[in-house]
């Protein structure tokens, strides 16, 4: 199997504070990985490094063979962060169109229509997501993440703030992506997501302390 994501000796420090100890990681194409650990363990840092949003203090990361943060790498991935950010003056639909076209999806309308229906946003497409509640903002962010083409998705605590219908819709979207051969790396505490993974990575105090199957993770008591 080819590698969708490779981290080679990657570490991140902020002055004397260590956010992520040096680690080696290879995620193969089509693999579904759950990233677990307490708040502050380094999950978000690792995902942001992989997305090219921050620079490593040492080491390198490649996405489908391209340096993280490069245009070629960004064309391959979709990143759903834990703090959605929206333009103040764009509606939900305008955000979706902007992201879809920027990502190269010229035939975005059918997919966008499907997403807003599944996420319960069909009646809110003309509204400004910048004024939404936390849960609605998360639903809008999910629509943006899934409307563009991608072969790798990085997801950071995506269930926070979602109601029951939103959680169900996201679980189904992740499963659809997995069936389509997308590589998924999801930071989560959601047991249903962890158990559906091929692999579990556990971080503690910035260090990778476990790499194995969900069953092994349960036995090792790292979930």
C-alpha positions as CSV (number, residue, x, y, z in Angstrom):
1,X,0.0,0.0,0.0
2,X,1.2,3.5,-0.7
3,X,1.6,6.1,2.0
4,X,-1.0,8.8,2.3
5,X,0.8,10.5,5.2
6,X,4.4,10.2,6.5
7,X,5.9,12.0,9.5
8,X,9.6,11.6,9.8
9,X,11.1,12.7,13.2
10,X,8.5,15.4,13.6
11,X,8.5,17.5,16.7
12,X,7.1,20.8,17.8
13,X,8.3,23.2,20.5
14,X,7.2,26.6,21.6
15,X,10.3,28.0,23.3
16,X,11.1,25.6,26.1
17,X,7.6,24.0,26.0
18,X,7.4,20.8,24.2
19,X,4.1,20.3,22.3
20,X,5.1,17.2,20.4
21,X,8.0,14.9,21.0
22,X,9.8,13.5,17.9
23,X,7.7,10.8,16.3
24,X,7.7,8.5,13.3
25,X,4.4,7.8,11.6
26,X,3.2,6.3,8.3
27,X,-0.5,6.1,7.4
28,X,-1.3,4.0,4.4
29,X,-3.9,5.0,1.7
30,X,-7.4,4.1,2.7
31,X,-6.6,3.6,6.4
32,X,-8.9,4.9,9.1
33,X,-7.0,6.1,12.1
34,X,-8.3,7.3,15.5
35,X,-6.1,9.7,17.4
36,X,-6.8,9.7,21.1
37,X,-5.4,11.3,24.3
38,X,-6.4,13.8,26.9
39,X,-6.7,17.5,26.2
40,X,-3.2,19.0,25.7
41,X,-1.7,15.6,24.7
42,X,-0.6,16.9,21.3
43,X,-3.4,15.7,19.1
44,X,-4.3,19.1,17.6
45,X,-0.7,20.0,17.2
46,X,0.0,16.8,15.2
47,X,-3.0,17.4,13.0
48,X,-2.1,21.0,12.4
49,X,1.4,20.0,11.5
50,X,0.1,17.4,9.0
51,X,-2.3,20.0,7.5
52,X,0.6,22.4,7.0
53,X,-0.9,25.0,9.2
54,X,2.1,25.2,11.5
55,X,5.8,24.4,10.9
56,X,7.6,21.6,12.7
57,X,10.5,22.4,14.9
58,X,12.3,19.4,13.4
59,X,11.5,16.6,11.0
60,X,9.4,16.5,7.9
61,X,5.8,15.6,6.9
62,X,4.7,14.4,3.5
63,X,1.1,14.1,2.2
64,X,0.9,11.8,-0.8
65,X,4.6,12.3,-1.3
66,X,4.4,16.1,-1.2
67,X,5.7,18.4,1.6
68,X,2.9,19.3,4.1
69,X,1.7,22.8,3.4
70,X,2.6,22.8,-0.3
71,X,0.0,23.4,-2.9
72,X,0.2,19.8,-4.0
73,X,-0.3,18.5,-0.5
74,X,-3.2,20.9,0.2
75,X,-4.9,19.7,-3.0
76,X,-5.0,16.2,-1.5
77,X,-6.4,17.0,1.9
78,X,-9.4,18.4,3.8
79,X,-8.9,19.6,7.3
80,X,-11.8,19.9,9.8
81,X,-10.5,21.8,12.8
82,X,-11.9,22.1,16.3
83,X,-12.5,25.8,16.1
84,X,-14.5,26.6,12.9
85,X,-13.7,30.0,11.4
86,X,-16.0,31.8,9.0
87,X,-16.1,35.1,7.1
88,X,-18.4,37.6,8.7
89,X,-20.3,38.6,5.5
90,X,-20.7,35.3,3.7
91,X,-23.7,33.0,3.9
92,X,-23.5,29.3,4.4
93,X,-24.1,28.7,0.7
94,X,-21.5,31.3,-0.3
95,X,-18.9,29.7,2.0
96,X,-19.7,26.3,0.4
97,X,-19.3,27.7,-3.1
98,X,-16.1,29.4,-2.3
99,X,-14.5,26.3,-0.7
100,X,-15.8,24.0,-3.4
101,X,-14.5,26.1,-6.3
102,X,-11.2,26.8,-4.5
103,X,-10.8,23.0,-4.1
104,X,-11.4,22.4,-7.8
105,X,-15.0,21.0,-7.6
106,X,-16.6,22.7,-10.6
107,X,-19.7,20.5,-10.2
108,X,-20.3,21.4,-6.6
109,X,-24.0,22.1,-6.5
110,X,-25.4,18.5,-6.2
111,X,-22.9,17.6,-3.5
112,X,-23.6,20.9,-1.6
113,X,-27.3,20.3,-1.8
114,X,-26.8,16.7,-0.5
115,X,-24.6,17.9,2.4
116,X,-26.9,20.7,3.7
117,X,-29.9,18.3,3.6
118,X,-28.0,15.6,5.5
119,X,-26.7,18.1,8.1
120,X,-30.1,19.8,8.6
121,X,-28.9,23.1,7.1
122,X,-31.2,23.3,4.1
123,X,-33.3,26.1,5.6
124,X,-30.2,28.0,6.8
125,X,-28.1,28.3,3.6
126,X,-28.8,32.1,3.3
127,X,-27.8,32.8,6.9
128,X,-24.4,33.8,8.2
129,X,-22.6,31.0,10.0
130,X,-20.6,33.6,11.9
131,X,-23.7,34.2,13.9
132,X,-24.6,30.5,14.5
133,X,-24.6,28.6,17.7
134,X,-21.6,26.2,18.3
135,X,-23.5,23.2,17.0
136,X,-24.7,24.9,13.8
137,X,-21.2,26.3,13.2
138,X,-19.9,22.8,13.4
139,X,-22.4,21.5,10.9
140,X,-21.5,24.3,8.5
141,X,-17.8,23.5,8.9
142,X,-18.5,19.8,8.2
143,X,-20.3,20.8,5.0
144,X,-17.2,22.8,3.9
145,X,-14.9,20.0,4.7
146,X,-16.8,17.4,2.7
147,X,-17.7,19.6,-0.4
148,X,-14.2,19.7,-1.8
149,X,-12.3,16.8,-3.4
150,X,-9.8,15.1,-1.1
151,X,-8.0,11.8,-0.6
152,X,-6.9,12.5,3.0
153,X,-9.1,14.0,5.7
154,X,-7.7,15.3,9.0
155,X,-10.4,15.8,11.7
156,X,-10.0,17.3,15.1
157,X,-12.7,16.5,17.7
158,X,-15.6,16.9,15.2
159,X,-18.5,15.8,17.5
160,X,-18.1,18.7,19.9
161,X,-21.4,20.7,20.0
162,X,-23.3,18.4,17.7
163,X,-26.8,17.2,18.5
164,X,-27.9,13.6,17.9
165,X,-28.8,14.1,14.3
166,X,-25.6,16.0,13.6
167,X,-23.5,13.2,15.2
168,X,-25.3,10.6,13.1
169,X,-24.8,12.6,9.9
170,X,-21.1,13.0,10.6
171,X,-20.6,9.3,11.4
172,X,-22.4,8.4,8.1
173,X,-20.3,10.9,6.1
174,X,-17.0,9.5,7.6
175,X,-18.2,6.0,6.7
176,X,-19.0,7.1,3.2
177,X,-15.5,8.6,2.8
178,X,-13.9,5.5,4.2
179,X,-15.9,3.3,1.7
180,X,-14.7,5.6,-1.1
181,X,-11.1,4.9,-0.2
182,X,-10.3,8.2,1.6
183,X,-7.6,8.1,4.3
184,X,-9.0,9.3,7.6
185,X,-7.2,10.6,10.7
186,X,-9.7,11.6,13.4
187,X,-8.9,13.0,16.8
188,X,-11.8,11.9,18.9
189,X,-13.1,10.5,22.2
190,X,-16.1,9.0,20.4
191,X,-16.1,5.3,21.0
192,X,-18.2,4.5,17.9
193,X,-15.5,6.2,15.8
194,X,-12.6,4.6,17.6
195,X,-14.1,1.1,17.2
196,X,-14.7,1.6,13.5
197,X,-11.1,2.5,12.9
198,X,-8.4,0.2,11.5
199,X,-5.8,1.7,13.9
200,X,-5.6,3.7,17.1
201,X,-2.8,6.1,18.0
202,X,-2.6,7.4,21.6
203,X,-0.7,10.5,22.6
204,X,0.3,11.5,26.2
205,X,2.1,14.7,27.0
206,X,3.2,15.1,23.4
207,X,4.6,11.6,23.1
208,X,3.2,8.7,21.0
209,X,2.6,6.0,23.5
210,X,0.4,3.5,21.6
211,X,0.0,2.4,18.0
212,X,-2.3,-0.6,17.5
213,X,-5.8,-1.9,16.7
214,X,-9.0,-0.8,18.6
215,X,-9.1,-4.1,20.4
216,X,-5.5,-3.8,21.5
217,X,-6.2,-0.2,22.6
218,X,-9.1,-1.4,24.7
219,X,-6.9,-4.1,26.3
220,X,-4.1,-1.7,26.9
221,X,-6.6,0.7,28.6
222,X,-5.6,3.7,26.5
223,X,-9.1,4.6,25.3
